[in-house]
């Protein structure tokens, strides 16, 4: 027998937050399209500290149509970037928002089923496993593409200062924590799987 559970303020706020996260991808596409005329891309090297009095020539002469500002941290800017460079710099953020929106939508569906009195089902287990897979994939793909994007920007501004393709991929700081999060979600899915089997066993005894 299915029983609808009345939610309180916490589920209401949680659903609202998840809906906002689900809107991240379409809003990003919308505002990116509206701001696509000048195609300016930039990157600030937060790992490096420089003296504002250091001559920029020590970092190399910026290529035409680019800027290298040294004000505490190196700031690389490309004005009117090529379509390829512009897309490469947008891709990590876009894929991250796709992953966040997908996870938010799947969690919304799980919440809906939970408060409809059906928390344990084969669909919920598969959905949570898919959430874990999306988080794990994003943990690897997004920082990898960010490293490629940084390489492309620095190579365009000052080729002699360009970093390696993977040199900016901080595996321990950017990937491992999210892989641990994916593993935790996978553990929750296994608990849901056990709950599903127990629910079926109880229904069979009634």
C-alpha positions as CSV (number, residue, x, y, z in Angstrom):
1,X,0.0,0.0,0.0
2,X,1.4,3.4,-1.0
3,X,1.2,6.2,1.5
4,X,1.9,9.8,0.7
5,X,4.1,11.4,3.3
6,X,3.6,15.1,4.1
7,X,6.8,17.0,3.9
8,X,8.0,19.9,6.1
9,X,10.0,23.0,5.5
10,X,13.2,21.1,4.9
11,X,12.0,19.1,1.9
12,X,10.4,22.2,0.5
13,X,13.7,24.2,0.7
14,X,15.7,21.2,-0.6
15,X,13.4,20.8,-3.6
16,X,13.7,24.5,-4.3
17,X,17.5,24.3,-4.1
18,X,17.7,21.3,-6.4
19,X,15.4,23.0,-8.9
20,X,17.7,26.0,-8.9
21,X,20.7,23.7,-9.6
22,X,18.8,22.0,-12.4
23,X,18.4,25.5,-14.1
24,X,22.2,26.0,-14.1
25,X,22.8,24.6,-17.6
26,X,20.1,26.4,-19.5
27,X,20.9,29.7,-17.8
28,X,24.6,29.3,-18.6
29,X,23.8,28.6,-22.3
30,X,21.4,31.6,-22.4
31,X,23.9,34.1,-20.8
32,X,26.8,32.7,-22.8
33,X,24.9,33.2,-26.0
34,X,24.0,36.8,-25.1
35,X,27.7,37.5,-24.2
36,X,29.2,35.8,-27.3
37,X,30.0,38.9,-29.3
38,X,33.5,39.9,-28.0
39,X,34.5,36.3,-27.1
40,X,36.9,37.5,-24.4
41,X,38.6,34.7,-22.4
42,X,40.8,35.1,-19.3
43,X,42.5,33.2,-16.6
44,X,44.1,34.2,-13.3
45,X,47.0,32.1,-12.0
46,X,46.1,31.8,-8.4
47,X,49.0,29.6,-7.6
48,X,51.6,32.2,-8.5
49,X,52.4,35.4,-6.6
50,X,54.3,38.2,-8.4
51,X,55.6,41.6,-7.5
52,X,53.6,44.3,-9.3
53,X,56.9,46.1,-10.1
54,X,58.3,43.1,-12.0
55,X,58.5,44.0,-15.7
56,X,56.1,41.9,-17.8
57,X,58.9,41.3,-20.2
58,X,60.3,38.7,-17.7
59,X,57.2,36.6,-18.5
60,X,57.5,37.1,-22.2
61,X,56.0,39.6,-24.6
62,X,52.2,39.1,-24.9
63,X,51.0,38.2,-28.4
64,X,48.9,40.9,-30.3
65,X,45.3,41.0,-29.1
66,X,46.2,39.6,-25.7
67,X,47.1,41.0,-22.3
68,X,49.3,39.9,-19.4
69,X,48.7,41.8,-16.2
70,X,50.9,41.3,-13.2
71,X,49.1,42.6,-10.1
72,X,49.8,40.1,-7.4
73,X,48.8,37.2,-9.6
74,X,49.4,36.8,-13.4
75,X,46.2,37.6,-15.3
76,X,46.0,36.3,-18.9
77,X,43.4,37.8,-21.2
78,X,42.6,37.2,-24.9
79,X,40.4,39.7,-26.6
80,X,38.2,38.5,-29.5
81,X,39.4,34.9,-29.1
82,X,39.0,32.4,-31.9
83,X,35.9,30.3,-31.8
84,X,38.0,27.2,-31.0
85,X,39.7,28.8,-28.0
86,X,36.5,30.3,-26.8
87,X,34.7,27.0,-26.9
88,X,37.6,25.2,-25.2
89,X,37.5,27.6,-22.3
90,X,33.7,27.3,-21.9
91,X,33.6,23.5,-22.1
92,X,34.7,22.6,-18.5
93,X,32.1,24.9,-17.0
94,X,29.4,23.7,-19.4
95,X,30.1,20.0,-18.6
96,X,30.2,20.8,-14.9
97,X,26.8,22.4,-15.1
98,X,25.4,19.6,-17.1
99,X,26.6,17.1,-14.4
100,X,25.1,19.3,-11.6
101,X,21.8,19.7,-13.5
102,X,21.6,16.0,-14.2
103,X,22.3,15.0,-10.6
104,X,19.8,17.6,-9.3
105,X,17.1,16.3,-11.6
106,X,17.7,12.7,-10.5
107,X,17.7,13.6,-6.8
108,X,14.5,15.5,-7.3
109,X,12.9,12.4,-8.8
110,X,14.2,10.4,-5.8
111,X,12.7,12.9,-3.4
112,X,9.4,12.8,-5.2
113,X,9.2,9.0,-5.0
114,X,10.3,9.1,-1.3
115,X,7.5,11.5,-0.3
116,X,5.1,9.6,-2.3
117,X,5.7,6.6,0.0
118,X,7.9,4.7,-2.4
119,X,11.5,5.3,-1.2
120,X,12.8,1.8,-2.1
121,X,12.5,0.7,-5.6
122,X,14.8,-0.7,-8.4
123,X,14.5,2.6,-10.2
124,X,15.8,4.5,-7.2
125,X,18.8,2.2,-6.9
126,X,19.6,2.6,-10.6
127,X,19.2,6.3,-10.3
128,X,21.6,6.6,-7.4
129,X,24.2,4.5,-9.1
130,X,23.9,6.8,-12.1
131,X,24.4,9.8,-9.8
132,X,27.6,8.2,-8.5
133,X,28.7,7.6,-12.1
134,X,28.0,11.2,-13.2
135,X,29.9,12.6,-10.2
136,X,32.9,10.3,-10.8
137,X,33.0,11.2,-14.5
138,X,32.8,14.9,-13.8
139,X,35.6,14.6,-11.2
140,X,37.9,13.4,-13.9
141,X,36.7,15.1,-17.1
142,X,36.2,18.7,-15.8
143,X,39.6,19.3,-14.2
144,X,41.3,17.6,-17.1
145,X,39.6,20.0,-19.6
146,X,40.3,22.9,-17.3
147,X,44.0,22.1,-17.5
148,X,43.7,21.9,-21.3
149,X,41.9,25.3,-21.3
150,X,44.7,26.9,-19.2
151,X,47.3,25.6,-21.6
152,X,45.4,27.0,-24.6
153,X,45.1,30.5,-23.0
154,X,48.7,30.8,-21.8
155,X,49.9,29.4,-25.2
156,X,47.9,32.1,-26.9
157,X,49.1,35.0,-24.7
158,X,52.8,34.1,-24.0
159,X,53.7,30.8,-25.8
160,X,57.1,30.6,-23.9
161,X,55.2,30.5,-20.6
162,X,52.6,27.9,-21.7
163,X,52.1,25.2,-19.1
164,X,51.9,21.5,-20.1
165,X,48.5,20.0,-21.0
166,X,48.1,18.2,-17.7
167,X,50.3,20.3,-15.4
168,X,47.3,22.2,-13.9
169,X,45.3,19.1,-13.1
170,X,45.4,18.9,-9.3
171,X,44.3,15.2,-8.9
172,X,44.5,15.2,-5.1
173,X,42.7,18.5,-4.6
174,X,40.1,18.5,-7.4
175,X,39.5,14.9,-8.3
176,X,40.0,12.6,-5.3
177,X,37.4,14.3,-3.0
178,X,34.7,14.0,-5.6
179,X,35.6,10.4,-6.3
180,X,35.1,9.8,-2.6
181,X,31.8,11.6,-2.8
182,X,30.8,9.3,-5.7
183,X,31.8,6.3,-3.6
184,X,29.6,7.5,-0.7
185,X,26.6,7.8,-3.1
186,X,27.3,4.3,-4.4
187,X,27.2,3.1,-0.8
188,X,23.8,4.8,-0.3
189,X,22.6,3.1,-3.5
190,X,23.6,-0.3,-2.0
191,X,21.6,0.5,1.1
192,X,18.6,1.4,-1.0
193,X,19.1,-1.9,-2.8
194,X,18.9,-3.8,0.5
195,X,15.9,-1.8,1.5
196,X,14.2,-2.7,-1.8
197,X,14.8,-6.4,-1.3
198,X,13.5,-6.2,2.3
199,X,10.4,-4.3,1.1
200,X,9.6,-7.0,-1.5
201,X,10.1,-9.7,1.1
202,X,7.7,-8.0,3.5
203,X,5.1,-7.4,0.7
204,X,5.3,-11.1,-0.1
205,X,4.5,-12.1,3.5
206,X,1.4,-9.8,3.6
